[in-house]
Amino acid sequence: MDHSGRAHRYFAWMRCQQALMLLVVPVLFWTACRKDEDGEPPTVSITAPGAALTVVMPDTLRVVAEISDNERIESVTFSVLDAQGFPITAPFTVEPSSNPVTLTVDLPLTSDLVLSGEHEVKVVASDGTGRGTSSRLIDVVAIPRRLRAIYLLSQPVASEVAVHRIDSTGQLQAVSTIAQDLSTAAVSSRGQRLFLGGGFTGPLRAVLPDLGTTLAQVPGQNTLQAPYFTALHVGLTGLLFTATNDGQLRRYNKDLNGTGYLAGALANYRITAVLELENTVITAQAAIASADQRLVQYSPIGGAQTDIRVLDKVPVALLPRDADHILLFGNRNGEGVVEDRDITDGGYWEPRTFPAPIDAVVRLDANTYIVATGGDLVRFTYNNAGAITIATGVQVQELAYNQVSGELIVASGNTALIMDPMNGSLIDTYTLPQAVEHVLPLFNR
């Protein structure tokens, strides 16, 4: 058999394949490199809205953009961003079917959480390797701030929390009953959550206000004969600071996911109050085995301890006065005391004392505070250290303030009293089966 012809044909075929590869591979390599090195991102031009547009929410913003590219346009995304670069509405993405293309997108601006001010309309186009952008500034006028409801918490029995709501029309309704004990509570209008901190056994709960539904919870880890959750505070950005009897201060988002913030109380102290300011977190701390009190400051980022001050009074409330000062309302030797504290250098003075201990305080504005002391409701004004009694004979568990209507809310026994903070006149009364322990006004932002 003649094998030489077959071998010749085989080697000839191999040479052809090699030659073909030498032609094809460079072409493929050149194509890939050209695609990878495409230095021409899409061109994007916003033609609407026009410059200096003002949008009064709620509204729908129409955005028109012209996009072109030397490659296929894979996607175009439309968004509106706030001053921090966060979207205020869900971004909308389009996959164009032509190139060039003119796209028109309507973006609904309806969130109660949006603040008035300058915002950025942004359009981003991608061809898979390059991105082209265009933006335009607009002014947004926010939805007016309004009260959604006032939530009242009571405890029919030690292991239950009853949640009632006074809605925006003034109607009192039972929302839910939650099976746990209660030590402290807070409300976040920014996060639209109620927070319930358990006592000896109960967890920390994030509750959907309208339904009373638990969205998330952190279990209590009590090993002591004292309430586990000792203080809750909703900070400037809506995040929740939580102090526990093991001396820890943690911070959570609205769904109780940790943010990595962890601070420790002084040895053998517990945190009893928390206040977040722009550049510091301030805590009141009580010694476990003595009557000593401290004011301790922490970094707002990592929780590093930055300052310690000795207190000669038991704090009732820490409230902001301005960027550099707080008012500490507390009790000393049977008297109520107002202390103005400089948070930078620690200096302080006492603009006012009251003949009876302070039971509760609420801030109306930087100059005006309502103080419950000795069965009286007193309007304290910082600028002149004035104190005017607006009501007498009122037992007070807690005070709150409706910042929209300017009304004072007083938890007194099993009633919630709605009052005028200027003259103490009674506007309305709501009665619960049990004592009102917490008053939590919820706003739309």
Sequence and secondary structure as in RCSB ss.txt:
>XXXX:A:sequence
MDHSGRAHRYFAWMRCQQALMLLVVPVLFWTACRKDEDGEPPTVSITAPGAALTVVMPDTLRVVAEISDNERIES
VTFSVLDAQGFPITAPFTVEPSSNPVTLTVDLPLTSDLVLSGEHEVKVVASDGTGRGTSSRLIDVVAIPRRLRAI
YLLSQPVASEVAVHRIDSTGQLQAVSTIAQDLSTAAVSSRGQRLFLGGGFTGPLRAVLPDLGTTLAQVPGQNTLQ
APYFTALHVGLTGLLFTATNDGQLRRYNKDLNGTGYLAGALANYRITAVLELENTVITAQAAIASADQRLVQYSP
IGGAQTDIRVLDKVPVALLPRDADHILLFGNRNGEGVVEDRDITDGGYWEPRTFPAPIDAVVRLDANTYIVATGG
DLVRFTYNNAGAITIATGVQVQELAYNQVSGELIVASGNTALIMDPMNGSLIDTYTLPQAVEHVLPLFNR
>XXXX:A:secstr
   HHHHHHHHHHHHHHHHHHHHHHHHHHHHHHHHHT     EEEEEES TT EEESSEEEEEEEEEE SS   E
EEEEEE TTS BSS  EEE  SSSSEEEEEEEEE  TT  SEEEEEEEEEE SS EEEEEEEEEEE     EEEE
EEEE SSTT EEEEEEETTS EEEEEEE S  SEEEEETTTTEEEEE SSS  EEEEETTTTEEEEEE     SS
S SEEEEEE TTS EEEEETTSEEEEE TT  EEEEEEE  TTEEEEEEEE SS EEEEEEESSSS EEEEEE T
TT  EEEEEEESSEEEEEEEEETTEEEEEEEETTEEEEEEEETTT  EEEEEEESS EEEEEESSSSEEEEEETT
EEEEEETTTTEEEEEE S   SEEEEETTTTEEEEEETTEEEEE TTT  EEEEEE SS   EEEEEE  
